[in-house]
Amino acid sequence: MTVDPKALRQARLNFGLTREQAAEAVGVDAKTLAAWEQGEKTPRGRHLVWLAGLYGRHIDDFAAKGEPQ
C-alpha cells in the first residue's frame, strides 16, 4: 500500500496532536514523523497500525488515492 502523507498529517491535526505528541505515542522521533507526513519516508508495519489506532482510523484511510485497499 502506498501511504498518502497528507492523510497522515490531516488525521494528526484532526485529532489535535502536535508532531511531538504523535511521535512519542508511536515510539519515533518528531523528525521521522515529519518525514512520513512530507512523503520523504513511509511508515510501515507496526508504526502505520499504531498511527491508525492513535488517530481512531483504519490503515486503509491512509492509502493514496487510486491504490487498491
VMD Tcl script that builds the backbone (N, CA, C; Angstrom):
set m [mol new atoms 207]
animate dup $m
set s [atomselect $m all]
$s set {name element resname resid chain x y z} {
  {N N MET 1 A 0.847 -1.179 0.000}
  {CA C MET 1 A 0.000 0.000 0.000}
  {C C MET 1 A 0.891 1.241 0.000}
  {N N THR 2 A 0.547 2.183 -0.830}
  {CA C THR 2 A 1.220 3.469 -0.835}
  {C C THR 2 A 0.464 4.403 0.114}
  {N N VAL 3 A 1.212 5.030 1.007}
  {CA C VAL 3 A 0.600 5.897 2.021}
  {C C VAL 3 A 0.521 7.337 1.504}
  {N N ASP 4 A -0.609 7.967 1.740}
  {CA C ASP 4 A -0.809 9.377 1.398}
  {C C ASP 4 A -0.329 10.225 2.575}
  {N N PRO 5 A 0.805 10.923 2.419}
  {CA C PRO 5 A 1.341 11.704 3.534}
  {C C PRO 5 A 0.393 12.799 4.014}
  {N N LYS 6 A -0.388 13.364 3.099}
  {CA C LYS 6 A -1.342 14.404 3.501}
  {C C LYS 6 A -2.419 13.835 4.413}
  {N N ALA 7 A -2.812 12.593 4.174}
  {CA C ALA 7 A -3.821 11.948 5.014}
  {C C ALA 7 A -3.275 11.721 6.425}
  {N N LEU 8 A -1.986 11.365 6.521}
  {CA C LEU 8 A -1.369 11.199 7.838}
  {C C LEU 8 A -1.388 12.508 8.608}
  {N N ARG 9 A -0.968 13.575 7.952}
  {CA C ARG 9 A -0.903 14.882 8.606}
  {C C ARG 9 A -2.296 15.354 9.016}
  {N N GLN 10 A -3.249 15.208 8.102}
  {CA C GLN 10 A -4.604 15.672 8.396}
  {C C GLN 10 A -5.222 14.907 9.553}
  {N N ALA 11 A -4.973 13.608 9.627}
  {CA C ALA 11 A -5.503 12.807 10.730}
  {C C ALA 11 A -4.927 13.289 12.061}
  {N N ARG 12 A -3.626 13.578 12.070}
  {CA C ARG 12 A -2.999 14.078 13.303}
  {C C ARG 12 A -3.600 15.413 13.715}
  {N N LEU 13 A -3.744 16.320 12.760}
  {CA C LEU 13 A -4.305 17.640 13.055}
  {C C LEU 13 A -5.755 17.522 13.526}
  {N N ASN 14 A -6.523 16.660 12.880}
  {CA C ASN 14 A -7.923 16.467 13.280}
  {C C ASN 14 A -8.020 15.916 14.701}
  {N N PHE 15 A -7.033 15.115 15.083}
  {CA C PHE 15 A -7.030 14.537 16.417}
  {C C PHE 15 A -6.488 15.518 17.453}
  {N N GLY 16 A -5.873 16.608 16.986}
  {CA C GLY 16 A -5.411 17.658 17.889}
  {C C GLY 16 A -4.068 17.408 18.543}
  {N N LEU 17 A -3.204 16.654 17.855}
  {CA C LEU 17 A -1.885 16.371 18.404}
  {C C LEU 17 A -0.785 17.137 17.668}
  {N N THR 18 A 0.251 17.478 18.407}
  {CA C THR 18 A 1.449 18.030 17.762}
  {C C THR 18 A 2.238 16.859 17.182}
  {N N ARG 19 A 3.187 17.173 16.334}
  {CA C ARG 19 A 4.065 16.123 15.808}
  {C C ARG 19 A 4.798 15.422 16.945}
  {N N GLU 20 A 5.243 16.208 17.897}
  {CA C GLU 20 A 5.995 15.639 19.017}
  {C C GLU 20 A 5.136 14.661 19.822}
  {N N GLN 21 A 3.899 15.029 20.065}
  {CA C GLN 21 A 2.994 14.159 20.837}
  {C C GLN 21 A 2.714 12.859 20.077}
  {N N ALA 22 A 2.414 12.978 18.799}
  {CA C ALA 22 A 2.111 11.790 17.993}
  {C C ALA 22 A 3.343 10.896 17.867}
  {N N ALA 23 A 4.495 11.503 17.649}
  {CA C ALA 23 A 5.729 10.732 17.507}
  {C C ALA 23 A 6.027 9.962 18.780}
  {N N GLU 24 A 5.895 10.618 19.916}
  {CA C GLU 24 A 6.155 9.956 21.192}
  {C C GLU 24 A 5.194 8.785 21.404}
  {N N ALA 25 A 3.946 8.966 21.012}
  {CA C ALA 25 A 2.932 7.926 21.215}
  {C C ALA 25 A 3.217 6.663 20.406}
  {N N VAL 26 A 3.863 6.809 19.250}
  {CA C VAL 26 A 4.158 5.630 18.416}
  {C C VAL 26 A 5.624 5.220 18.477}
  {N N GLY 27 A 6.413 5.897 19.308}
  {CA C GLY 27 A 7.778 5.462 19.547}
  {C C GLY 27 A 8.813 5.858 18.518}
  {N N VAL 28 A 8.602 7.005 17.871}
  {CA C VAL 28 A 9.595 7.525 16.927}
  {C C VAL 28 A 9.895 8.971 17.303}
  {N N ASP 29 A 10.904 9.548 16.661}
  {CA C ASP 29 A 11.163 10.963 16.939}
  {C C ASP 29 A 10.348 11.832 15.990}
  {N N ALA 30 A 10.233 13.105 16.332}
  {CA C ALA 30 A 9.406 14.032 15.555}
  {C C ALA 30 A 9.915 14.194 14.128}
  {N N LYS 31 A 11.224 14.065 13.923}
  {CA C LYS 31 A 11.780 14.171 12.563}
  {C C LYS 31 A 11.284 13.033 11.678}
  {N N THR 32 A 11.185 11.848 12.253}
  {CA C THR 32 A 10.678 10.705 11.489}
  {C C THR 32 A 9.218 10.915 11.120}
  {N N LEU 33 A 8.423 11.361 12.077}
  {CA C LEU 33 A 7.013 11.619 11.790}
  {C C LEU 33 A 6.872 12.704 10.725}
  {N N ALA 34 A 7.684 13.742 10.812}
  {CA C ALA 34 A 7.659 14.807 9.802}
  {C C ALA 34 A 7.995 14.239 8.420}
  {N N ALA 35 A 8.971 13.347 8.357}
  {CA C ALA 35 A 9.343 12.740 7.070}
  {C C ALA 35 A 8.192 11.922 6.505}
  {N N TRP 36 A 7.446 11.234 7.372}
  {CA C TRP 36 A 6.271 10.490 6.906}
  {C C TRP 36 A 5.219 11.436 6.363}
  {N N GLU 37 A 4.968 12.529 7.079}
  {CA C GLU 37 A 3.923 13.477 6.676}
  {C C GLU 37 A 4.305 14.289 5.451}
  {N N GLN 38 A 5.582 14.348 5.145}
  {CA C GLN 38 A 6.045 15.088 3.965}
  {C C GLN 38 A 6.330 14.167 2.784}
  {N N GLY 39 A 6.107 12.873 2.962}
  {CA C GLY 39 A 6.298 11.913 1.880}
  {C C GLY 39 A 7.742 11.547 1.608}
  {N N GLU 40 A 8.642 11.916 2.509}
  {CA C GLU 40 A 10.056 11.586 2.328}
  {C C GLU 40 A 10.344 10.144 2.723}
  {N N LYS 41 A 9.582 9.622 3.663}
  {CA C LYS 41 A 9.670 8.237 4.120}
  {C C LYS 41 A 8.253 7.725 4.296}
  {N N THR 42 A 8.129 6.403 4.400}
  {CA C THR 42 A 6.811 5.796 4.552}
  {C C THR 42 A 6.776 4.941 5.811}
  {N N PRO 43 A 5.786 5.167 6.672}
  {CA C PRO 43 A 5.662 4.288 7.835}
  {C C PRO 43 A 5.235 2.901 7.377}
  {N N ARG 44 A 5.815 1.914 7.975}
  {CA C ARG 44 A 5.489 0.538 7.612}
  {C C ARG 44 A 5.021 -0.231 8.840}
  {N N GLY 45 A 4.370 -1.322 8.580}
  {CA C GLY 45 A 4.028 -2.280 9.613}
  {C C GLY 45 A 3.417 -1.685 10.857}
  {N N ARG 46 A 4.077 -1.977 11.972}
  {CA C ARG 46 A 3.507 -1.614 13.269}
  {C C ARG 46 A 3.301 -0.116 13.431}
  {N N HIS 47 A 4.189 0.702 12.856}
  {CA C HIS 47 A 4.031 2.150 13.021}
  {C C HIS 47 A 2.761 2.654 12.334}
  {N N LEU 48 A 2.463 2.113 11.176}
  {CA C LEU 48 A 1.238 2.523 10.482}
  {C C LEU 48 A 0.006 2.066 11.270}
  {N N VAL 49 A 0.057 0.866 11.805}
  {CA C VAL 49 A -1.044 0.359 12.627}
  {C C VAL 49 A -1.198 1.218 13.881}
  {N N TRP 50 A -0.088 1.561 14.523}
  {CA C TRP 50 A -0.134 2.388 15.736}
  {C C TRP 50 A -0.691 3.776 15.438}
  {N N LEU 51 A -0.286 4.363 14.297}
  {CA C LEU 51 A -0.830 5.682 13.933}
  {C C LEU 51 A -2.335 5.602 13.727}
  {N N ALA 52 A -2.773 4.579 13.017}
  {CA C ALA 52 A -4.207 4.416 12.771}
  {C C ALA 52 A -4.961 4.289 14.096}
  {N N GLY 53 A -4.432 3.476 15.007}
  {CA C GLY 53 A -5.070 3.320 16.309}
  {C C GLY 53 A -5.082 4.604 17.112}
  {N N LEU 54 A -3.971 5.316 17.079}
  {CA C LEU 54 A -3.870 6.577 17.806}
  {C C LEU 54 A -4.907 7.580 17.321}
  {N N TYR 55 A -5.076 7.649 16.009}
  {CA C TYR 55 A -5.991 8.631 15.423}
  {C C TYR 55 A -7.423 8.120 15.297}
  {N N GLY 56 A -7.666 6.867 15.715}
  {CA C GLY 56 A -9.003 6.302 15.615}
  {C C GLY 56 A -9.429 6.055 14.186}
  {N N ARG 57 A -8.472 5.678 13.359}
  {CA C ARG 57 A -8.736 5.455 11.929}
  {C C ARG 57 A -8.356 4.030 11.550}
  {N N HIS 58 A -8.709 3.621 10.352}
  {CA C HIS 58 A -8.294 2.344 9.785}
  {C C HIS 58 A -7.102 2.625 8.888}
  {N N ILE 59 A -6.175 1.686 8.781}
  {CA C ILE 59 A -4.991 1.960 7.956}
  {C C ILE 59 A -5.353 2.257 6.503}
  {N N ASP 60 A -6.465 1.697 6.022}
  {CA C ASP 60 A -6.886 1.985 4.646}
  {C C ASP 60 A -7.208 3.464 4.438}
  {N N ASP 61 A -7.513 4.179 5.515}
  {CA C ASP 61 A -7.788 5.614 5.400}
  {C C ASP 61 A -6.548 6.386 4.966}
  {N N PHE 62 A -5.379 5.768 5.120}
  {CA C PHE 62 A -4.127 6.433 4.759}
  {C C PHE 62 A -3.613 6.034 3.381}
  {N N ALA 63 A -4.364 5.195 2.666}
  {CA C ALA 63 A -3.945 4.761 1.334}
  {C C ALA 63 A -4.031 5.923 0.351}
  {N N ALA 64 A -3.025 6.007 -0.504}
  {CA C ALA 64 A -3.039 7.028 -1.553}
  {C C ALA 64 A -4.224 6.754 -2.484}
  {N N LYS 65 A -4.799 7.805 -2.993}
  {CA C LYS 65 A -5.933 7.670 -3.902}
  {C C LYS 65 A -5.542 6.794 -5.096}
  {N N GLY 66 A -6.465 5.925 -5.485}
  {CA C GLY 66 A -6.222 5.041 -6.616}
  {C C GLY 66 A -5.490 3.759 -6.244}
  {N N GLU 67 A -5.101 3.636 -4.980}
  {CA C GLU 67 A -4.434 2.407 -4.538}
  {C C GLU 67 A -5.483 1.382 -4.151}
  {N N PRO 68 A -5.210 0.113 -4.461}
  {CA C PRO 68 A -6.141 -0.920 -4.003}
  {C C PRO 68 A -6.152 -0.996 -2.493}
  {N N GLN 69 A -7.307 -1.234 -1.928}
  {CA C GLN 69 A -7.452 -1.292 -0.460}
  {C C GLN 69 A -7.155 -2.669 0.051}
}
mol reanalyze $m
mol bondsrecalc $m
mol representation Tube
mol addrep $m
